[in-house]
Amino acid sequence: MQRLIDGYHRFRTEIWPAERARYEALAKWGQSPETLIVACSDSRVDPQTVFGAVPGEMFVVRNVAALVPAYHPDAGYHGTSAALEFGVRVLGVSRIVVLGHALCGGVKAMVEGAPEEARDFVQPWVAMAKPVLESVPEGEDRLTRAEAAVVRLSLNNLMTFPWIQDAVGAGKLEIHGFRFDIHTGVLDRLGRDGLEPVT
C-alpha cells in the first residue's frame, strides 16, 4: 500500500502543479473525450500510456480480453455495454477503439481453458469469444491469431448496438481495432487483411 501512497505524493508534488489547470477545467466543464477505448484489464497494457493521452482525452472501459458482448439489454449486469452507452449516447465520442494485446491471459483462457481458480466468472466471460476459434486453426502462432480475431469479434459486436450502428452509418462515429505487442512495444492496426503495423 505504501507504494501507492508514495505514488500519490509524487503525483501531488511533480504532476499536479503542472496539470492543475487541466484538472480544474475538467472539473468545471466536465469531460468531453473524443475516444472511447475498450481495453484489457492486463496491468502491462495501459491505454493512456500506449496512446500518450492525458486526463480527459479518453473514456476507458477495461475488462478481461477487451471483449465487447453483443447488444442484449435485459435485467443482467452489463458493465461494458453500460460504458458504451454512456460514452456514445451521453458523451458523444467520435471514435471507439478496441485495444487487444499480446500475451493476453483472457484469450489464452478462451483457447486453452480458464485456470481452475478462475472458472466462476472468467470462463463464462471468455466463452462469448469461442466462435473465433473456428477461424483460428491449430499452430504455434494460434494465440497471436486468436488475439487479433478477438479484436475483430469485438468490433463486429459493437455493430450489434443499434445506436452505434446508426452513428457509424451517419458518419458520426468510427470504430477501430488494434493489438499492442508487449514484447516490442509495436502497435498493429486490424485491417481487412489482418494486422498492419502503425506507422
C-alpha positions in Angstrom: 0.0 0.0 0.0 2.8 2.4 0.8 4.0 2.2 -2.9 0.5 3.6 -3.9 0.7 6.3 -1.3 4.2 7.3 -2.4 2.9 7.4 -6.0 0.2 9.7 -4.9 2.7 12.0 -3.2 4.8 12.1 -6.4 1.6 13.0 -8.4 0.8 15.8 -6.0 4.4 17.3 -6.0 5.6 16.6 -9.5 2.5 16.2 -11.8 -0.3 18.2 -10.1 1.4 21.6 -10.2 1.9 21.4 -14.0 -1.5 19.8 -14.7 -3.7 21.7 -12.2 -5.3 23.9 -14.8 -6.3 20.9 -16.9 -7.9 19.2 -13.9 -9.7 22.3 -12.8 -11.1 22.8 -16.3 -12.2 19.2 -16.4 -13.9 19.7 -13.0 -15.6 22.9 -14.1 -16.6 22.0 -17.6 -16.9 18.2 -17.4 -15.4 15.6 -19.6 -15.7 15.6 -23.4 -13.4 12.8 -24.6 -13.3 12.1 -28.3 -12.3 8.5 -28.0 -13.8 5.6 -26.1 -11.3 2.7 -25.5 -12.2 -0.9 -24.8 -9.1 -2.4 -23.4 -8.0 -5.4 -21.4 -7.6 -5.3 -17.7 -4.0 -6.6 -18.1 -1.7 -4.4 -15.9 1.0 -4.3 -18.6 -1.1 -2.6 -21.2 -2.3 0.9 -20.1 -4.2 2.6 -23.0 -3.3 6.1 -21.7 0.4 5.2 -21.9 0.2 3.4 -25.2 -1.6 6.3 -26.9 0.2 9.1 -25.0 -3.1 10.5 -23.7 -3.7 13.0 -20.9 -6.6 13.0 -18.5 -9.9 13.9 -20.2 -8.9 12.6 -23.6 -10.1 9.0 -23.4 -13.1 7.3 -21.9 -11.8 3.9 -20.9 -13.6 0.6 -20.1 -11.3 -2.3 -19.2 -12.3 -6.0 -18.9 -10.8 -9.4 -19.4 -9.6 -9.7 -23.0 -11.1 -6.3 -24.1 -14.3 -8.1 -25.1 -17.4 -6.4 -26.3 -20.5 -8.5 -25.8 -23.3 -8.4 -28.4 -26.2 -6.0 -27.7 -28.5 -7.7 -25.3 -30.5 -5.4 -22.9 -32.0 -7.2 -20.0 -32.0 -7.2 -16.3 -28.4 -8.6 -16.0 -25.3 -6.6 -15.2 -23.6 -5.2 -18.3 -20.6 -3.1 -17.3 -19.1 -2.9 -20.8 -22.4 -2.2 -22.5 -23.2 0.5 -19.9 -19.9 2.2 -20.6 -20.5 2.1 -24.4 -24.0 3.5 -23.9 -22.7 6.4 -21.7 -19.7 7.1 -24.0 -21.7 7.1 -27.3 -25.1 8.4 -26.3 -24.2 10.8 -23.4 -20.6 11.9 -24.0 -20.9 11.7 -27.8 -17.5 10.2 -28.5 -16.4 10.3 -32.2 -14.5 7.0 -32.2 -14.3 3.7 -30.4 -11.1 1.8 -30.2 -10.8 -1.9 -29.2 -7.3 -2.5 -27.9 -6.2 -6.1 -27.7 -2.7 -7.2 -26.9 0.0 -9.9 -27.0 0.2 -12.5 -24.2 -3.5 -11.9 -23.3 -4.5 -14.2 -20.4 -8.1 -13.9 -21.3 -7.5 -15.1 -24.9 -5.3 -17.9 -23.5 -8.2 -18.9 -21.2 -10.5 -19.0 -24.2 -8.1 -21.1 -26.3 -6.7 -23.4 -23.6 -9.3 -23.2 -20.9 -9.5 -21.0 -17.8 -7.4 -21.7 -14.8 -9.2 -23.8 -12.2 -9.3 -20.8 -9.8 -11.0 -18.6 -12.5 -14.0 -20.6 -13.5 -16.8 -18.7 -11.7 -16.6 -15.6 -13.9 -13.6 -15.7 -16.3 -14.6 -19.0 -18.0 -18.2 -17.9 -18.9 -16.9 -14.4 -19.8 -14.4 -15.6 -22.4 -16.8 -18.2 -23.7 -18.5 -15.5 -25.7 -15.5 -15.4 -27.9 -15.3 -19.1 -28.5 -16.7 -18.8 -32.1 -13.4 -17.2 -33.2 -11.7 -20.5 -32.6 -13.3 -21.9 -35.7 -11.4 -19.3 -37.7 -8.1 -19.8 -35.9 -6.6 -23.2 -36.8 -4.1 -25.1 -34.6 -0.4 -23.9 -34.9 2.3 -22.3 -32.9 1.0 -18.8 -33.6 -2.6 -19.7 -32.7 -2.7 -17.4 -29.7 -1.4 -14.4 -31.7 -4.0 -15.0 -34.4 -6.7 -15.5 -31.7 -5.8 -12.2 -30.1 -6.4 -10.5 -33.4 -9.6 -12.5 -34.0 -11.0 -11.5 -30.6 -10.5 -7.8 -31.5 -12.4 -8.4 -34.8 -15.2 -10.2 -32.8 -15.5 -7.2 -30.5 -15.6 -4.8 -33.5 -18.4 -6.9 -35.0 -20.3 -7.0 -31.7 -20.1 -3.2 -31.5 -22.2 -3.0 -34.6 -25.0 -5.0 -32.9 -25.7 -2.0 -30.8 -28.4 0.0 -32.8 -27.2 3.4 -31.7 -23.6 2.5 -32.6 -24.7 1.2 -36.0 -26.8 4.4 -36.6 -23.9 6.7 -35.6 -21.4 4.8 -37.8 -23.9 4.9 -40.7 -24.3 8.6 -40.2 -20.6 9.2 -40.3 -20.6 10.5 -36.6 -18.7 7.5 -35.2 -15.7 5.5 -36.3 -14.6 2.1 -34.9 -11.0 0.8 -34.9 -9.2 -2.3 -33.7 -5.5 -2.5 -32.5 -3.2 -5.1 -31.0 -0.3 -4.0 -28.8 2.8 -6.2 -28.5 4.2 -6.1 -25.0 7.5 -7.6 -26.2 8.3 -5.0 -28.8 6.1 -2.0 -27.9 4.7 -2.2 -31.5 1.1 -1.3 -32.1 -0.7 -3.0 -35.0 -3.9 -1.9 -36.6 -6.5 -4.5 -37.5 -7.2 -4.1 -41.2 -9.3 -6.1 -43.6 -6.4 -8.5 -44.4 -5.1 -8.8 -40.8 -2.7 -6.9 -38.6 -0.7 -4.0 -40.1 2.0 -2.1 -38.2 1.0 1.5 -37.3 3.5 3.9 -39.0 
